[in-house]
Amino acid sequence: MLKVTLPELGEGITKATVSYWYFQAGQTVKKGEDLVEFTTDKATFNLPSPATGKLLEVFTPEGLSVDVGATLATMEESQ
């Protein structure tokens, strides 16, 4: 199982708000596809999928703010 976490976004940015999930739990995602969009007070970012596999569970729904390093979702990698 792979944890998808909110990465470091830049100096002084400690939180971001999830604005859109491109995939739902249970769907298959390819490595590099946009997985989730989030915003800060300075910019909007897309986080690509770190691996190819199934999105198992989304822990951070759209509209929720989370800290850098927080787990957003889990994935099951496929070979």
N, C-alpha and C positions, 0 to 999 in steps of 0.2 A: 504494500500500500504506500502511496506517495502523497505527502501533504503538499498542498498548494498554499504558499504563504505570501503575504503582502511584502514585497521587497523594499529595500532602501530606495527612497525616491529623490533624495537630494538633501543637501545641508539644511537643517532646520525643519524639515518636514517629518512629522511624527505620526500623523493620522491621514487617512483617506476615506472617502465615502464610496461604497460600491454603487455604481449607477446603472449597470446593465450586465447581465449574464448572457453570453452568446449561446450557451448550451445548458440543458437541464440535466439533473441527476438521471443516470441510466443511459445517456447518450454517449456515443463514441466520438472522441476528439483526436485529431492528428497533431503531432508535435509541431509547434510553431503557429497553429491557428489561434486567432484571438479567442481567449477564454472568458475574460471579464474586463469590463471598463470601470475605471474608478476616477474620482476627481479629488483634487485638493483645492485649497483657496487660490492656487497659482496656475494649475493646468489640469488637463484631462489626459489620462494614460490608458493604454490597452496592455493587458498582461497576456502574453502568449502562453499556450499550454507547454509545460516543461517536458511532456512525453506524449506518446500515442497510447491511448487506452480509454477506459470507460470512466466517466465522471460518476463517482459513487455517491457522494453526499456534499451538499452545499451548506456550509455553516453560517455564511454571512449573506443575508438576503439583500436585495436592492434597497437602497436608502439608508443602510446602516453604516455608521462610521466605525473604523477599526484602527488599531495601532499597527505601525510597521512591525513585521514579524509575526502577526496574528495568522492563524490558520484560517484560510478562506474556504477550502474544500479538500476532499480527498479523491484520489484517482487510483484505479487499478491499471497498472501498465500492461500492455499486450506486447507479445514478442513479434 
